[in-house]
Amino acid sequence: MQASRVSNERGMALAVAVFALVVIGALVAGTFFAGRLEQQSGENTLFATQASEAAEAAMAQSLGGGLTSTTMLALVAGGSGTTLSSVSLGGSVTGTPSVRRLTSSVWLLQALGERDDAGGALLARRSVGQLIRLNQVNVKVRAGLTAIGKVTVSGNSTVSGVDATPSEWTTSPPVDCPTPGDVAGVRYNGQLTQQGSAVIKGSPNRQQDNTLSAGNMLGGSSFDQLKAVATLTLTGNISGLAAQTTGNPPVCDTSLQNNWGAPTVKTSPCFNYFPIIYHLGDLSISGTGEGQGILLVEGNLNVQGRIDFYGPVIVTGGVNIRGTGSDDVKFYGGVMAQDVTLDDSKLTGNATVNYSSCAIRRALQGSATPIPLTERSWVQLYN
């Protein structure tokens, strides 16, 4: 039997319209989903980049001065590490560095960067690491006083090569010092004059070395190499030394010209501050106070008053150290004057120059700076 033709097609438009809406809705939903996915991927990439930048910033701050040689040397090889001050790149982006000692001469500096949301929930985390070592200047002090040319020790002055550790460093907690070893009192290439009640002692008291010259006096780095790594450049003469702090909690204010550390005050934030001090031209130091580190003078050095300094003193010209009355000028470490054309090295009054291997080691280690290893020192870490 032949089917009858359906002549009534009402309602077909509605079905087509509904189908079209479903298709359009699916397209719109797919577009929004893809856009949302792209937005989230972009945000995740941004959060990860911010975390990475925070880690890099923490690493840079540590290598730029936040990490000290004292902190590094206090760590035990193969032991636990220590966390350093964090870096904030806004309220929700922080970088936290830490350092761990791997061997006697290599450390791992690690920085963890994190990006949080407003509620403190973690959004991204990245970690980087770098192998570092201490860049320590190479100076060998072989006598209490080392000089080229005329050397005059007069008045009540004392030059000693008998290894001495300052008494303030032997009290609890004691400072880590090497085994004492005596050296020559005066090592010189020229003429030595001892006058008045002056005392020269050591092992031997005097050592004339005709091979001594400006080129080999330091026994390692040259004067130009040392001044290239200076951390404090003086712009004028110094009248009094004083360790000063800033901020709360207090930190050592290293921006001051007359702050050369606090060598005898273990509770001071400046106790572990060892500047490499450089002055171009003749330098005069007067007044009272104490300092530590490495003193470099490209010219003549004149010291008068009651000044105590702990560490090597290297002068390209003449040295004139004068105590005044009952006041003393005391240098613990060693004094070296190396220019044969300016050959007047005088110690008068109550001046004292005493060799101290402990003061020298503390100054050399304390002034060392962390630097990356030259090969394959950086790596992306994964948590």
Secondary structure, DSSP 8 states (H G I E B T S, - for coil): ---------TTHHHHHHHHHHHHHHHHHHHHHHHHHHHHHHHHHHHHHHHHHHHHHHHHHHIIIIIS-HHHHHTS-TTS--EE---EESSTTEEEEEEEEE-SSS-EEEEEEEEEE-TTS-EEEEEEEEEEEEEE-------EEEEEEEEEEE-TT-EEE-S----GGGTSSS----------EEEEEEEEEEE-TT-EEESSSSEEE-TT--TTTTTSSS-HHHHHHT-SEE--S-EE-----EETTTTEE-TT-TT----TT-TTSTTTT---EEEEES-EEEESEEEEESEEEEES-EEEESEEEEEEEEEESS-EEEE--TT---EEEEEEEE--TTS-EEEEETT-EEEE-HHHHHHHHHHT-EEEE-SSS-EEEE--
